[in-house]
């Protein structure tokens, strides 16, 4: 049995240990995550894009957190599934805006973004991943990548410079198709395209199971090329119709279809020459600007490290998400919608995978047609290859 003196010594030792523990530096505890909300179509007709955009956010989240997060806080993208439904997108946006968040990323399709846009007139910022919307200058809405107008403008320039001046146009009846046809009309009215003719116009519903009748009329029109503009599963209907009627002219379609999954799925009936307007990240060997090439190579390396091959859905999400991360790092985690809008509006030389952004020159988007390149699906190589200089001049 311990003596009293030993009891006293033992108590003193315990007190000394407690004192040492309280005076020693504590291991830092990770702060709460900084959450950025996103609304994406993870199911439904737009899922091919939504899943890739979520994948891009996952890759970025991993790399941002590996580099210390945002001000020491772990970054977390919280993604909600709008099921490719405008009604669901509005419901989700309502729930998120009720939390007074400064920004929402998404959605992936122009119809979904258009449904949400009226809800953010006074904030939060909506950074839509679809190029197919036209946000009002100085609004809280921003649009990813190159506009449909610029993509079609460059596509038509490329065709004209190749000597293909008799063009047929086939567009879907949804928001994306309507914007495309409007952009075709604007491009055709340019002085540089004075010798170009739109000799046939066809339309189809995205839910149609066949477009062979319309494509037969395109074939009979004598067109030298066709702009077949839609995004997602409906493009499969168009490409199958091209095959069914034996149409052998070049087919230009939306950059929204720059996905490996689609090319694999439609391999049995792809046209001999399937062309897309794209960002420079789809033709890295044609990038002349050293800063852009560096950013694109880093981007490709991030995906390669996870055994992934990025395509359009990934690219549509990447630059907007990186811009948002950079903005919050600069302003601070308490950044408001007004501060984020002002930050983006002041960006003049931010280099992303789609080139150099200048929001003062190109409000709500930062990019213009001079960065667009034309690419072709190369079936033997199973990838896209560049076929034009930036701006559309054929190589």
C-alpha positions in Angstrom: 0.0 0.0 0.0 1.5 3.4 -1.0 2.7 5.7 1.8 1.2 9.2 2.1 4.4 10.7 0.7 4.1 8.5 -2.4 0.4 9.6 -2.8 1.5 13.2 -2.8 4.2 12.5 -5.3 1.8 10.7 -7.6 -0.7 13.6 -7.5 2.0 16.0 -8.3 3.1 13.9 -11.3 -0.5 13.8 -12.6 -0.8 17.5 -12.2 2.5 18.1 -14.0 1.3 15.8 -16.9 -2.0 17.7 -17.2 -0.1 21.0 -17.2 2.2 19.8 -20.0 -0.7 18.6 -22.0 -2.6 21.9 -21.8 0.5 24.0 -22.5 1.6 21.9 -25.5 0.5 23.1 -29.0 -2.7 21.3 -30.1 -3.1 19.6 -33.5 -5.1 21.9 -35.8 -8.6 20.7 -36.4 -9.9 21.0 -40.0 -12.4 23.8 -40.4 -15.8 23.1 -41.9 -15.9 22.5 -45.6 -16.6 25.4 -48.0 -19.6 24.2 -49.9 -20.4 25.2 -53.5 -23.8 24.1 -54.7 -24.3 22.7 -58.2 -27.5 21.6 -60.1 -26.8 19.0 -62.8 -28.7 16.4 -64.8 -27.3 13.2 -63.5 -30.3 11.3 -64.9 -32.5 11.8 -67.9 -31.6 13.0 -71.4 -28.9 15.3 -70.2 -27.1 12.8 -68.0 -24.3 12.2 -70.4 -23.2 15.9 -69.8 -24.2 16.1 -66.2 -22.2 13.1 -65.1 -19.1 14.4 -66.9 -19.5 17.8 -65.3 -19.8 16.1 -61.9 -16.7 14.1 -62.7 -14.8 17.4 -63.5 -16.0 18.9 -60.2 -14.8 15.7 -58.4 -11.3 16.0 -60.0 -11.1 19.7 -59.2 -12.2 19.1 -55.6 -9.5 16.5 -55.1 -6.8 18.7 -56.5 -7.9 21.9 -54.7 -8.0 20.1 -51.4 -4.6 18.5 -52.0 -3.3 22.0 -52.5 -4.7 23.2 -49.1 -8.3 23.8 -50.0 -9.8 27.4 -49.8 -8.2 29.3 -47.0 -7.4 26.1 -45.2 -11.0 24.9 -45.6 -11.9 21.7 -47.5 -13.7 22.4 -50.7 -16.9 20.5 -51.3 -19.1 20.6 -54.4 -22.6 19.6 -53.4 -24.4 18.3 -56.5 -28.2 17.9 -56.8 -29.8 16.0 -59.7 -32.4 18.0 -61.7 -33.2 14.9 -63.7 -33.0 16.9 -67.0 -36.3 18.5 -66.0 -36.7 22.3 -66.0 -39.4 21.9 -63.3 -37.1 19.9 -61.0 -34.2 22.4 -61.8 -36.5 25.3 -60.6 -37.5 23.4 -57.5 -33.8 22.7 -56.6 -32.8 26.2 -57.3 -35.6 27.5 -55.0 -34.3 25.3 -52.2 -30.7 26.4 -52.6 -31.4 30.1 -52.9 -33.4 29.9 -49.7 -30.1 29.1 -48.0 -28.8 32.5 -49.2 -25.8 31.0 -51.0 -23.6 33.3 -53.2 -23.4 31.1 -56.2 -25.0 28.1 -58.0 -23.1 26.1 -60.7 -25.1 24.6 -63.5 -27.2 23.3 -65.0 -25.9 21.6 -68.2 -28.6 22.3 -70.7 -29.9 25.7 -72.0 -33.5 24.8 -71.2 -32.6 24.1 -67.6 -30.6 27.2 -67.2 -33.3 29.3 -68.8 -35.8 28.0 -66.3 -33.6 29.0 -63.4 -32.5 32.4 -64.7 -35.6 34.4 -63.7 -35.0 33.3 -60.1 -31.6 34.9 -59.8 -32.3 38.5 -61.0 -31.0 39.8 -57.7 -28.6 36.9 -57.0 -27.2 34.5 -56.3 -24.7 34.2 -59.2 -25.8 31.4 -61.6 -22.8 30.1 -63.6 -24.5 28.0 -66.3 -22.5 25.2 -67.9 -24.4 25.5 -71.2 -23.0 27.8 -73.9 -26.5 28.1 -75.4 -27.9 31.0 -73.3 -27.4 34.7 -73.7 -27.2 36.3 -70.3 -27.9 40.1 -70.0 -24.8 42.2 -69.4 -24.1 42.9 -65.7 -26.6 40.3 -64.7 -26.0 37.6 -62.1 -26.0 34.9 -64.9 -22.8 33.7 -66.6 -22.4 31.2 -69.3 -19.7 28.6 -69.9 -17.4 28.2 -72.9 -18.1 29.8 -76.3 -21.6 31.0 -77.2 -23.7 29.1 -79.7 -23.5 32.2 -81.9 -19.7 32.1 -81.9 -19.6 28.3 -82.4 -21.9 28.4 -85.4 -20.2 31.6 -86.8 -16.8 29.8 -86.9 -18.4 26.6 -88.3 -19.9 28.5 -91.2 -16.7 30.3 -91.8 -14.8 27.0 -91.9 -17.3 25.5 -94.4 -17.2 28.6 -96.6 -13.4 28.7 -96.7 -13.5 25.1 -97.7 -15.7 26.1 -100.6 -18.8 24.5 -99.1 -21.4 27.3 -99.6 -24.7 25.5 -100.1 -25.7 24.6 -96.5 -28.7 22.8 -95.1 -29.7 23.3 -91.5 -31.5 20.8 -89.2 -32.3 21.9 -85.7 -34.3 20.6 -82.8 -37.4 22.4 -81.7 -36.2 23.0 -78.1 -34.4 26.0 -76.7 -31.0 24.7 -77.9 -32.2 24.3 -81.5 -34.0 27.6 -81.6 -30.8 29.4 -80.4 -28.8 27.5 -83.1 -31.1 28.5 -85.9 -31.1 32.1 -84.7 -27.3 32.0 -84.7 -27.2 30.5 -88.2 -29.3 33.4 -89.5 -27.0 35.9 -87.9 -23.9 34.3 -89.3 -25.4 34.0 -92.8 -26.2 37.7 -92.7 -22.5 38.7 -92.3 -20.8 40.4 -95.2 -18.0 37.8 -95.2 -20.7 35.1 -95.9 -22.4 36.9 -98.8 -21.9 34.0 -101.2 -23.3 31.4 -98.8 -26.8 30.0 -99.2 -29.0 28.3 -96.6 -30.8 26.1 -99.1 -32.9 23.9 -96.8 -34.2 24.1 -93.2 -35.5 21.2 -91.3 -36.8 20.7 -87.8 -37.4 17.8 -85.5 -38.7 17.2 -82.0 -36.0 15.9 -79.6 -38.4 13.1 -78.6 -38.8 11.9 -82.3 -37.6 8.4 -82.9 -36.8 9.1 -86.5 -35.6 12.0 -88.6 -35.1 10.1 -91.9 -37.8 12.1 -93.8 -36.2 15.4 -93.0 -32.7 14.1 -93.8 -34.0 12.7 -97.1 -35.1 16.3 -98.0 -31.6 17.5 -97.0 -30.1 15.0 -99.4 -32.4 16.0 -102.2 -31.7 19.7 -101.7 -28.2 19.5 -103.1 -26.6 20.8 -99.9 -22.8 20.5 -99.7 -22.8 20.3 -95.9 -25.4 20.1 -93.2 -25.5 21.7 -89.8 -27.3 19.2 -87.6 -27.6 21.0 -84.3 -28.9 19.3 -81.1 -27.3 18.0 -77.9 -27.6 14.7 -76.2 -29.4 11.5 -77.2 -31.4 13.3 -80.0 -28.2 13.6 -82.0 -28.2 9.9 -82.3 -31.5 10.1 -84.1 -30.0 12.6 -86.5 -26.8 10.6 -87.2 -28.8 7.4 -87.7 -31.0 9.3 -90.2 -27.8 10.5 -92.1 -26.8 6.8 -92.4 -30.3 5.6 -93.3 -30.6 8.0 -96.3 -27.0 7.5 -97.4 -26.1 11.2 -97.0 -22.3 11.6 -97.6 -21.7 15.3 -97.1 -19.9 16.8 -94.0 -22.0 16.9 -90.9 -21.4 19.7 -88.4 -23.0 19.2 -85.0 -22.9 20.9 -81.5 -19.9 20.8 -79.3 -22.2 19.4 -76.7 -21.7 16.1 -78.4 -18.0 16.0 -78.0 -18.1 12.9 -75.8 -16.3 9.6 -76.1 -19.4 7.8 -74.8 -21.5 9.1 -77.7 -18.9 8.3 -80.3 -18.7 4.8 -79.0 -22.4 4.4 -78.9 -23.0 5.7 -82.4 -19.9 4.0 -84.0 -22.1 1.9 -86.2 -23.6 4.8 -88.1 -21.3 7.8 -87.7 -20.9 9.8 -90.9 -17.6 9.8 -92.8 -16.9 13.4 -91.8 -18.4 14.5 -88.4 -17.2 18.0 -87.5 -17.5 20.0 -84.3 -16.6 23.5 -83.2 -14.6 23.2 -80.0 -12.3 24.9 -77.5 -8.5 24.6 -77.8 -8.4 21.8 -75.2 -9.7 19.5 -77.9 -6.8 20.3 -80.3 -3.9 20.7 -77.9 -1.3 20.3 -80.7 -2.7 23.4 -82.4 -2.4 25.7 -79.4 0.1 28.4 -80.2 -0.3 30.4 -77.0 2.2 29.1 -74.4 0.1 30.0 -71.3 -3.0 28.2 -72.7 -1.0 25.2 -73.7 0.4 25.0 -70.1 -3.0 25.1 -68.6 -4.5 22.6 -71.0 -1.6 20.2 -70.4 -2.1 20.5 -66.6 -5.8 19.9 -67.0 -5.2 16.8 -69.1 -2.6 15.6 -66.6 -5.1 15.9 -63.7 -7.5 13.5 -65.5 -4.8 11.2 -66.7 -3.7 10.7 -63.1 -7.1 9.3 -62.4 -7.1 7.2 -65.7 -9.7 9.5 -67.2 -10.0 11.0 -70.7 -11.8 14.4 -70.5 -14.3 15.4 -73.1 -16.9 18.1 -73.5 -18.9 17.7 -70.3 -15.6 17.9 -68.3 -14.4 21.0 -70.2 -17.7 22.9 -69.8 -17.5 22.6 -66.0 -13.7 23.1 -65.5 -13.1 26.8 -66.3 -16.2 28.1 -64.5 -15.4 26.0 -61.4 -11.8 27.1 -61.4 -12.8 30.8 -61.8 -15.2 30.4 -58.8 -12.5 28.8 -56.7 -10.0 31.6 -57.6 -12.6 34.3 -56.8 -13.4 32.9 -53.4 -9.7 32.5 -52.6 -9.1 36.1 -53.5 -12.3 37.6 -51.9 -12.5 35.2 -48.9 -15.0 32.6 -47.9 -17.6 35.2 -46.9 -17.8 36.4 -50.6 -21.3 37.6 -51.6 -23.1 37.2 -54.8 -22.5 40.9 -55.6 -18.7 40.5 -54.9 -18.5 37.5 -57.1 -20.3 39.2 -60.0 -18.0 42.2 -59.7 -14.9 39.9 -59.6 -15.9 38.1 -62.7 -16.8 41.3 -64.5 -13.3 42.7 -63.8 -11.4 39.7 -65.1 -9.4 40.6 -68.3 -6.6 38.1 -68.6 -7.4 34.8 -66.9 -6.1 31.8 -68.8 -8.2 28.6 -68.8 -8.4 25.5 -70.9 -10.5 27.5 -73.4 -8.0 30.3 -73.7 -7.7 33.8 -72.2 -10.9 35.2 -70.6 -11.8 38.9 -70.8 -15.1 39.6 -69.2 -14.9 43.3 -69.8 -14.7 42.7 -73.6 -17.1 39.8 -73.5 -19.5 40.2 -70.6 -21.0 37.2 -68.8 -18.8 34.8 -70.8 -15.2 36.1 -71.2 -14.6 34.3 -74.5 -15.2 35.1 -78.2 -15.1 33.3 -81.5 -11.4 33.9 -82.1 -10.6 31.0 -79.7 -12.9 28.4 -81.4 -11.3 25.6 -83.5 -12.9 23.0 -85.7 -12.2 19.4 -84.9 -13.1 16.1 -86.6 -13.8 12.7 -85.0 -11.0 10.4 -86.2 -12.4 6.9 -85.9 -9.1 5.0 -86.3 -7.5 7.2 -83.6 -10.7 7.2 -81.5 -10.3 10.9 -80.7 -10.8 14.4 -82.1 -8.2 16.0 -84.3 -7.9 19.7 -85.1 -8.8 20.7 -88.7 -8.7 24.5 -88.4 -6.8 27.4 -86.9 -8.4 29.4 -84.1 -11.3 31.3 -85.7 -12.1 28.6 -88.4 -9.5 29.0 -91.2 -8.9 25.4 -92.4 -5.5 23.9 -91.8 
